[in-house]
Amino acid sequence: MPLHLPTLFITFRWIDAFDILLVAILLYQLYNLVKGTPAVSVFFGIITIYVVWILVRALDMKLFGTILSKFIDVGVIAVIVVFQQELRRFLLFIGSNEFLGRSKLLGKIFYPAKHSFTTEYAKVDFTPLITACFKMSESKTGALIVLVRNSDLAVYINSGEAIDSGLSELMIENIFFKNSPLHDGAVIIKGSRIIAARCVLPVTEKEQFPAHYGMRHRAAVGITESTDAVAISVSEQTGSVSLSINGTIRADLTPEKLKQYLEQEMGKS
């Protein structure tokens, strides 16, 4: 009678390693989106429940497994509701040039007719913008300015007043003058054109956001969390000039530092 030995090793294929890598990347990107927000606790709770469910299935615990499977089925809808903003930012990230455009080949395949934002800013002189920001800083005039890159900001542009004027120091200062009807809200700039003013932006939901920053800074970080735009904010309380990129804020900048960061981020250096 032949003796059958139990299998001691699990078959591990290269596709399994690739599968694990993709899941790890997905979880890492999702964690980056919820990091610092109230949703991070929910995120870890869902991961914990899912890991327990996998273990229960592996151990063939039928009753507990059935209960958890029903919870997970309903949980998919709960995840969509709880993570509505985070899922939106994730889908924007996947569908934007920021993700596909990392590869020149993929960028040409998925966005064959779309120009890079570096083309828009190749000949733009940031001097009028920087000068205006620091003049407003001296007079402690609050300001919020958004520079468009690859993300489509049509929703935010349409929330404000269309301007479509050239980029100039006097124009920016006039918009944010305290008695101007356009001073409340954000100015959106694309290339060398001021597209719109008095635009409404989303604010960050980070729990650990510094308390000394006002709503302009929250909006500056919020727009750069959900899009690849760059935002400049001038504090009405302190006159500090800050730059927000990818959900992070660089505060207390000098004119030289602001110019350096702008040229670096807009592909001019």
C-alpha positions in Angstrom: 0.0 0.0 0.0 1.6 3.3 -1.1 2.3 5.8 1.6 1.0 9.4 0.9 3.0 12.1 2.7 1.3 15.4 3.4 2.5 18.4 1.4 5.0 20.3 3.5 5.5 23.3 1.2 3.1 25.8 -0.3 3.5 26.4 -4.0 4.6 30.1 -4.4 4.6 31.4 -8.0 6.0 34.7 -9.3 2.5 35.9 -9.9 1.8 35.5 -6.2 4.7 37.8 -5.3 3.4 40.3 -7.9 -0.1 40.0 -6.3 1.3 40.7 -2.8 3.3 43.7 -4.2 0.2 45.2 -5.8 -1.8 44.9 -2.6 1.0 46.4 -0.6 1.2 49.4 -3.0 -2.6 49.8 -2.9 -2.7 49.8 1.0 0.2 52.2 1.2 -1.5 54.7 -1.1 -4.8 54.4 0.8 -3.0 54.9 4.0 -1.3 58.0 2.7 -4.7 59.4 1.8 -6.2 58.9 5.3 -3.1 59.6 7.3 -3.6 62.4 9.8 -7.4 62.3 9.4 -10.1 60.7 11.6 -10.6 58.0 8.9 -7.2 56.5 9.8 -8.7 54.6 12.8 -11.5 53.3 10.6 -8.9 52.2 8.0 -7.0 50.1 10.6 -10.2 48.7 12.0 -11.3 47.5 8.6 -7.9 46.0 7.9 -8.0 44.1 11.2 -11.5 42.7 10.6 -10.4 41.6 7.1 -7.3 39.8 8.4 -9.4 38.0 11.1 -11.8 37.0 8.4 -9.0 35.4 6.3 -7.7 33.5 9.3 -11.3 32.3 10.2 -11.7 31.0 6.6 -8.3 29.3 6.7 -9.3 27.5 9.9 -12.7 26.6 8.4 -14.6 28.2 11.3 -18.0 28.1 9.6 -20.3 29.9 12.0 -17.9 32.8 12.8 -16.9 32.9 9.2 -20.5 33.3 8.1 -21.1 36.2 10.5 -17.9 38.0 9.4 -18.6 37.4 5.7 -22.1 39.1 6.1 -20.4 42.0 8.0 -17.9 42.4 5.2 -20.5 42.3 2.5 -22.4 45.2 4.2 -19.0 46.8 5.1 -18.3 47.5 1.4 -21.1 50.0 1.3 -20.0 51.4 4.7 -16.5 51.9 3.4 -17.8 53.9 0.4 -19.8 56.2 2.7 -17.1 56.6 5.4 -14.2 57.1 2.9 -16.1 59.2 0.4 -13.5 62.0 0.3 -10.5 59.7 0.5 -11.8 57.5 -2.3 -12.4 60.5 -4.5 -8.8 61.7 -3.9 -7.5 58.2 -4.7 -9.5 58.0 -7.9 -8.3 61.5 -8.9 -4.7 60.3 -8.2 -5.1 57.2 -10.3 -6.7 59.1 -13.2 -4.3 62.0 -13.3 -1.0 62.5 -14.9 0.5 62.4 -11.5 0.1 58.6 -11.5 0.1 57.6 -15.2 2.4 60.4 -16.2 5.3 59.2 -14.2 6.2 57.1 -17.2 6.7 59.0 -20.4 5.4 56.0 -22.4 2.2 55.7 -20.3 1.7 59.4 -20.4 1.7 59.4 -24.2 -0.6 56.4 -24.3 -3.2 57.7 -21.8 -2.8 61.4 -22.5 -1.7 61.7 -26.1 -3.1 65.2 -26.7 -2.6 66.7 -23.3 0.3 69.1 -22.8 2.4 69.0 -19.7 2.0 71.8 -17.2 5.7 72.5 -17.7 4.8 73.8 -21.2 2.3 76.3 -19.6 4.9 77.7 -17.2 8.0 77.4 -19.4 8.1 81.2 -20.1 6.2 82.4 -17.1 8.0 85.1 -15.0 7.1 84.5 -11.4 8.5 87.9 -10.3 5.1 89.8 -10.4 3.4 87.0 -8.4 6.2 86.9 -5.8 6.4 90.7 -5.5 2.7 90.9 -5.0 2.7 88.2 -2.3 5.4 89.9 -0.2 3.8 93.4 -0.6 0.6 91.9 0.7 2.7 90.3 3.5 4.0 93.7 4.6 0.4 95.1 4.8 -0.9 91.8 6.3 -3.4 91.4 3.5 -4.7 87.8 3.4 -4.4 86.0 0.1 -4.8 82.5 -1.4 -3.4 81.8 -4.9 -3.6 78.4 -6.7 -1.4 77.5 -9.6 -2.9 74.8 -11.9 -0.7 71.9 -13.0 -2.1 68.8 -14.6 -5.3 68.3 -12.5 -8.5 69.8 -13.9 -9.7 72.5 -11.5 -12.9 73.3 -13.5 -15.2 72.6 -10.5 -13.3 75.1 -8.4 -12.9 77.6 -11.2 -16.6 77.6 -11.8 -17.3 78.3 -8.1 -15.7 81.7 -8.5 -15.8 84.7 -10.8 -14.2 84.4 -14.3 -11.5 86.9 -14.9 -9.1 85.7 -17.6 -6.5 88.4 -17.4 -2.7 88.6 -17.6 -0.6 87.8 -14.6 0.5 91.1 -13.0 1.5 92.4 -9.6 -1.2 95.2 -9.6 -3.9 92.8 -10.7 -3.2 90.4 -7.8 -3.0 93.2 -5.3 -6.3 94.7 -6.5 -8.1 91.4 -6.2 -7.0 90.9 -2.6 -7.5 94.5 -1.6 -9.7 94.3 1.6 -12.5 96.4 0.1 -12.5 94.5 -3.2 -15.6 92.2 -3.7 -13.2 89.5 -5.0 -10.8 89.4 -2.1 -12.6 86.6 -0.2 -11.7 83.2 -1.7 -8.9 81.9 -3.9 -7.4 83.2 -7.2 -6.6 80.4 -9.7 -3.8 80.9 -12.2 -2.9 78.8 -15.2 0.3 79.6 -17.0 0.6 83.4 -17.3 -3.2 84.0 -17.0 -5.4 84.7 -14.0 -8.4 82.4 -14.7 -10.7 83.2 -11.8 -11.1 84.8 -8.4 -13.2 84.3 -5.3 -13.1 80.5 -5.8 -14.2 78.1 -3.1 -11.7 75.4 -2.2 -11.9 72.2 -0.1 -10.3 72.4 3.3 -8.1 69.7 4.8 -9.6 67.3 7.4 -6.3 66.5 9.1 -6.8 66.2 12.9 -3.2 67.3 13.6 -3.3 70.4 11.5 -1.5 73.3 13.4 -4.0 75.4 15.3 -2.3 78.7 14.5 -3.1 78.3 10.8 -6.4 79.8 9.6 -8.9 78.8 6.9 -6.7 80.0 4.0 -4.0 77.6 5.0 -6.5 74.8 5.5 -7.9 75.5 2.0 -4.4 75.7 0.6 -3.5 72.3 2.0 -6.9 70.9 1.1 -6.7 71.7 -2.6 -3.2 70.2 -2.8 -4.4 67.0 -1.1 -7.1 66.4 -3.7 -5.2 67.7 -6.8 -1.6 68.2 -7.9 -2.0 72.0 -7.8 0.4 74.3 -5.9 -1.1 76.9 -3.5 0.4 80.1 -2.0 -1.1 81.6 1.1 -0.5 84.9 2.8 -1.5 85.1 6.5 -3.7 88.0 7.5 -2.6 87.7 11.1 1.2 87.4 10.7 1.9 88.2 7.1 3.7 84.9 6.7 3.9 83.6 3.1 3.5 79.8 2.7 3.6 77.3 -0.1 1.5 74.1 -0.1 2.4 71.1 -2.2 1.0 67.5 -2.0 -0.9 68.3 1.3 2.2 69.6 3.0 2.8 73.3 3.9 6.1 75.2 3.9 5.8 78.3 6.0 7.7 81.6 6.6 9.2 81.7 3.2 11.5 84.4 1.9 11.1 85.8 -1.7 14.2 83.8 -2.7 12.9 80.5 -1.2 9.4 81.0 -2.8 10.9 81.6 -6.2 13.2 78.5 -5.8 10.2 76.3 -4.8 8.0 77.6 -7.6 10.6 77.1 -10.3 11.4 73.6 -8.9 7.7 72.5 -8.8 6.6 74.1 -12.1 9.5 72.3 -13.9 11.6 75.4 -14.7 14.8 74.2 -12.9 
